[in-house]
């Protein structure tokens, strides 16, 4: 059974930084699957934030480009999201997800992801 567990969320002032971590278990050939971070603000749709492809390529939502960095440590089956220069609009529950098919890019479409974590809250204050 594939499980994803996020950690690292919390309360931070605008302009500050946080690093989110997503530990994956039960997924054989972890590095062959694209991974992504999504977020969902209160009353909003869940939206794509950042993705890392099976081959290490990355893509980002325009709203976080230049501020967020996604990376993968295949040795410990973990995906990280380094978030810098945080803004009030970054407040949301952040979810990590693993793509349903191997050798894929990190799509921005939610329905292409098979497994999700429970989410971690990020709150940015003024």
Secondary structure in CASP SS format (residue, H / E / C, confidence):
PFRMAT SS
TARGET T0000
AUTHOR 0000-0000-0000
METHOD secondary structure of the structure
MODEL  1
X C 1.00
X C 1.00
X E 1.00
X E 1.00
X E 1.00
X E 1.00
X E 1.00
X C 1.00
X C 1.00
X E 1.00
X E 1.00
X E 1.00
X E 1.00
X C 1.00
X C 1.00
X C 1.00
X C 1.00
X E 1.00
X E 1.00
X E 1.00
X E 1.00
X E 1.00
X E 1.00
X E 1.00
X E 1.00
X C 1.00
X C 1.00
X C 1.00
X C 1.00
X H 1.00
X H 1.00
X H 1.00
X E 1.00
X E 1.00
X E 1.00
X E 1.00
X E 1.00
X E 1.00
X E 1.00
X E 1.00
X C 1.00
X C 1.00
X C 1.00
X C 1.00
X C 1.00
X C 1.00
X E 1.00
X E 1.00
X E 1.00
X E 1.00
X E 1.00
X E 1.00
X C 1.00
X C 1.00
X C 1.00
X C 1.00
X C 1.00
X E 1.00
X E 1.00
X E 1.00
X C 1.00
X C 1.00
X C 1.00
X C 1.00
X C 1.00
X C 1.00
X C 1.00
X E 1.00
X E 1.00
X E 1.00
X E 1.00
X E 1.00
X E 1.00
X H 1.00
X H 1.00
X H 1.00
X C 1.00
X E 1.00
X E 1.00
X E 1.00
X E 1.00
X E 1.00
X E 1.00
X C 1.00
X C 1.00
X C 1.00
X C 1.00
X H 1.00
X H 1.00
X H 1.00
X C 1.00
X E 1.00
X E 1.00
X E 1.00
X E 1.00
X E 1.00
X E 1.00
X E 1.00
X E 1.00
X E 1.00
X E 1.00
X E 1.00
X C 1.00
X C 1.00
X C 1.00
X C 1.00
X C 1.00
X C 1.00
X C 1.00
X H 1.00
X H 1.00
X H 1.00
X E 1.00
X E 1.00
X E 1.00
X E 1.00
X C 1.00
X C 1.00
X C 1.00
X E 1.00
X E 1.00
X E 1.00
X E 1.00
X E 1.00
X E 1.00
X C 1.00
END
